[in-house]
Amino acid sequence: CEWAFFTVELTRPDVMLVLDKSGSMVSDALRWDHDGDPNTPKISRWASLHAAVAGFADAYQGRMQLGAVLFPALTATNKYDVSACLVDPAADAPLAIASAEAILATIPPADATDLHGATPTAAGIATAITELTARPRDVPRHIILVTDGAANCPLEPADADPASLFEDYDEQLPVVVADALAADIPTFVVGIAIADTVSSTAKDGNPDA
């Protein structure tokens, strides 16, 4: 036997968090039993997301280039028009090695109660893809999507009627995710309190059926 010595250089992957900050994330009616303990109070879905992001960013600080995209944008509104579907074209927190503090300073706090907007998931993924494809291709690139429901705000609405923005499921979302995978950017999904049911057809701002 002979001894051999090697120096191994670890590759830091590029990971973009795509975070759902739609109005439902802070809805009192949608607070949930996050820990299965009936003796603890229910919390908002945003509080759960914030705790997960804080723990993840802290645990992997310095071990990956980490960034974040919010959908919809911080400037989105709760109006039944396109202003609820806004997504910034650049990441809210750019990819960086020591990024935990920057990400938590950028996203709303865990106890936020005034989040606004719909669920423009495909646009959020598209921004993440833009950021990741600008990086060297020989570095592993990933998207982690955290959301609580079905995507609306289609990238290509069926018509000018605002109802098509909110009441139609965005069929382009799986296409955008597949395009990312074809570019060697897999998407991992974390769902928060998502019910396995068929949604109603009410004019409620959520995708129908």
Secondary structure as GFF3:
##gff-version 3
##sequence-region A 1 209
A	DSSP	beta_strand	14	20	.	.	.	ID=ss1
A	DSSP	three_ten_helix	23	26	.	.	.	ID=ss2
A	DSSP	three_ten_helix	28	30	.	.	.	ID=ss3
A	DSSP	alpha_helix	45	59	.	.	.	ID=ss4
A	DSSP	beta_strand	65	71	.	.	.	ID=ss5
A	DSSP	three_ten_helix	82	85	.	.	.	ID=ss6
A	DSSP	beta_strand	93	96	.	.	.	ID=ss7
A	DSSP	alpha_helix	100	106	.	.	.	ID=ss8
A	DSSP	alpha_helix	121	133	.	.	.	ID=ss9
A	DSSP	beta_strand	141	147	.	.	.	ID=ss10
A	DSSP	alpha_helix	162	166	.	.	.	ID=ss11
A	DSSP	alpha_helix	173	182	.	.	.	ID=ss12
A	DSSP	beta_strand	187	191	.	.	.	ID=ss13
###
